[in-house]
Each structure stands twice: as structure tokens, then as C-alpha cells.
Amino acid sequence: MNSLKQRAYNFNAGPSALPLTVLEKAKEELVDFRGTGMSVMELSHRSAVYEEVHNHAIALLKELLSIPEDYEVLFLQGGGSLQFSMVPMNYLKPGEKAGYIMTGSWSEKAFSEAKLFGDPYHVASTQEGQYRRIPKFDELRYNPTDAYIHLTSNNTIYGTQWRDFPDTGDVPLIADMSSDILSKPIDVNKFSLLYAGAQKNLGPSGVTVAIIRKDMIEKGNPAIPTMLKYSTHAKNNSLYNTPPTFGIYMLGEVLSWIKDLGGIHALSERNEEKAKLIYDAIDQSSGFYVGHAEVESRSLMNITFRVSDEDLEKKFLAEAKIEGFVGVNGHRSVGGCRASTYNAVPFETCKAFSEFMVHFQSANQ
Ligand SMILES: *Cc1c(COP(=O)(O)O)cnc(C)c1O
């Protein structure tokens, strides 16, 4: 099939590729987890064996992302999408303002939910240029009295990514990091809360990670349902109710895989090399391929581009499929092509795709 044998060249935008070694380990442990005679899915979430899995995942995430002592790691459900509601439900009261930095479709969805609770407004928006870029810090105008500022660190659909984050002082900064969490080092101290569905960079779908500063936990609105309060999950080590145990186990195994690779710095270098292979094919194509994002705003996770001729683009996508590349179509809302090069996507997959791009160009120009 391809140089990865039975494994597809998987560029899916989410859920997406998982490390082969993690899948194989899960298979090995599936019916008898560490001598229990049960699958990890069959264990009580109150058992010592499961608790070790749970706490191991939390500890490893803290270690790999250098999460400071005054933060808690929470495992939630409902995906990034429920966080769009949980954030304003906890932190935005009627009549209060919250600033949203609009960089794509996911920012728009987050903004719509906030309107149900208070008065969100656009701190900046790059919609006019079809979300081709991340705003510069000096374009960000917000009020010191805002309940919080919200941003999307990586724009999965448009293929743009923040390189560095603004310092918002006393105004809490909240980030949706669903599509680039743990792909590179970040300064967690800049954020009061950050969240991510696991299924792009961390593991399977069904687990959502939130990293929250302790002083934020108690600031949440008390008059909301128990399950939707960050404080409920923080007080109970994310074991208030039954957590998605298998997903958390897989997440822990993905984190161990990252640690074995050499941690976040090694992973980040690998991600840069992977993305460069594909961006080089675009940049050296003399306009045959056209990148969507402005160069300074390019994402290292989702590489969005078009083939300059529309008919050739159809042919490109059809041939990519025949060659075994999966998930290369752009998001249904924007079209074009997209290669998602998340943490677990192998270097060889990116290399094979960049070679395919070069060959396709020379055969069709
Ligand atoms: C995929 C994605 C989401 C939605 O995540 P779900 O877990 O499907 O709710 C939100 N934000 C960003 C940036 C995403 O890439």
C-alpha cells in the first residue's frame, strides 16, 4: 500500500492519526489490563488501578507542558464545543463584556455561545481577508474591565496559528487550543484557562482537557448545573462522575510516547520539519500551489492550499486519494486542500505527500 505498510497516510483533521506504538500497546493490553483480567474499559473508575492511569495522565501533562503549581488539569467531556458554552456560563454575566479575537469558524462558534450569556464583542477580526492571518498585538483593543479575552490558538479550517500570545494583564486570557495543544512549548502562565478536545493532538475523541488557574476555579457562577462548573471537576480530581476512562488511558499513553520522543521540544522540532516539507512544495511551485494563510501566520498543524487551476485541483484530490492519502480535502465550508500534520502524523507521511505534490506538478504543468 505505502511505505508505512498497513497504515494509511492519514491527514485527517480530527479525529486524526494516533501513534502506531500506542495503538499496538492498547491492543496488547486490551483484554487483560496489567494483570487484572479485565480491560481498562471494564475497571471501576474508583479502583486503584484506574486511579493510577488517571493520575499518571495528569502528572505527565503537567510535566510535558511545564504547567505551574497554581494550575489544575481537568478531564471533561463534550469536546471543544461544550467549552464554548461552559466558558461564558461560568465567567460571563448578563451585562458584562467579554472580548473575542475572531480568527476563523471556531472563534465564531465560541462567540455565538457567549451571546447567550452576556455581551461579547470582537477585539479584532481577520474575517475580511478570509481569515488568512492572525491579528498583530497592536490591533487588539479591549477593555480592562472585560470578564475575559478569548482566542483560538490554531485555526484548523483556515490554517493559521498564533506564534506568540498577548499579555492581557489582569484580564483573564482564555484559549481554545483544540488543534495545537502540546505541539510546541507555550507559557501557560499567560492563560487563566485553556482547553482542547483530545482528538487532534492528544488522543481519541471523548476526552476534553482543560488547564485552569486555581484562582479562576472559584470565580465561576455558582447558579449553574453541577456538571458544568469547573469547580465540580476540580474538587473531585475529574472523578465527580464516570470519566471517559478508555480515552484518558489512551491520552496517557500518547503522553508517554511524547516523553519517549524527547518531550515537547523534540516534538515541536519534528512538527516544524514535517510542515516545512509541505510548505516547501507550495513555495517552490511558482504559483502552481497557492497557500491560503499569510506566511507569518501559517499553521504548523493544518496546511491549507489550493491548486491554482480548479480542474487540476479536482484531479489532484482524486489522485491523492488513489495514492493512499486520506483526509486531504479542505473543510467542507472552504474547499481546497488541507494536510493536517498533528503530533502523531509520521514524518514519512509528510515526506510522501510533499513528493506527491512535486510529481503531480511536473506531470500536469
Ligand atoms: C475541532 C475543533 C473544535 C471542536 O471540537 P469538538 O471536540 O468536536 O467539539 C473546536 N475548536 C477548534 C479549534 C477545533 O479544531
The ligand as a MOL file (V3000), in Angstrom:
LIG
                    3D

  0  0  0     0  0            999 V3000
M  V30 BEGIN CTAB
M  V30 COUNTS 15 15 0 0 0
M  V30 BEGIN ATOM
M  V30 1 C -12.1420 20.5850 16.2740 0
M  V30 2 C -12.1720 21.8920 16.9500 0
M  V30 3 C -13.1990 22.2430 17.8420 0
M  V30 4 C -14.4020 21.3650 18.0980 0
M  V30 5 O -14.0800 20.3230 18.8620 0
M  V30 6 P -15.1470 19.1920 19.2930 0
M  V30 7 O -14.2850 18.4190 20.2310 0
M  V30 8 O -15.5420 18.4770 18.0690 0
M  V30 9 O -16.2710 19.8750 19.9660 0
M  V30 10 C -13.1120 23.4530 18.4960 0
M  V30 11 N -12.0910 24.3000 18.2560 0
M  V30 12 C -11.1020 24.0100 17.3960 0
M  V30 13 C -10.0010 24.9820 17.1790 0
M  V30 14 C -11.1190 22.8010 16.7160 0
M  V30 15 O -10.1250 22.4970 15.8530 0
M  V30 END ATOM
M  V30 BEGIN BOND
M  V30 1 1 1 2
M  V30 2 1 2 3
M  V30 3 2 2 14
M  V30 4 1 3 4
M  V30 5 2 3 10
M  V30 6 1 4 5
M  V30 7 1 5 6
M  V30 8 2 6 7
M  V30 9 1 6 8
M  V30 10 1 6 9
M  V30 11 1 10 11
M  V30 12 2 11 12
M  V30 13 1 12 13
M  V30 14 1 12 14
M  V30 15 1 14 15
M  V30 END BOND
M  V30 END CTAB
M  END
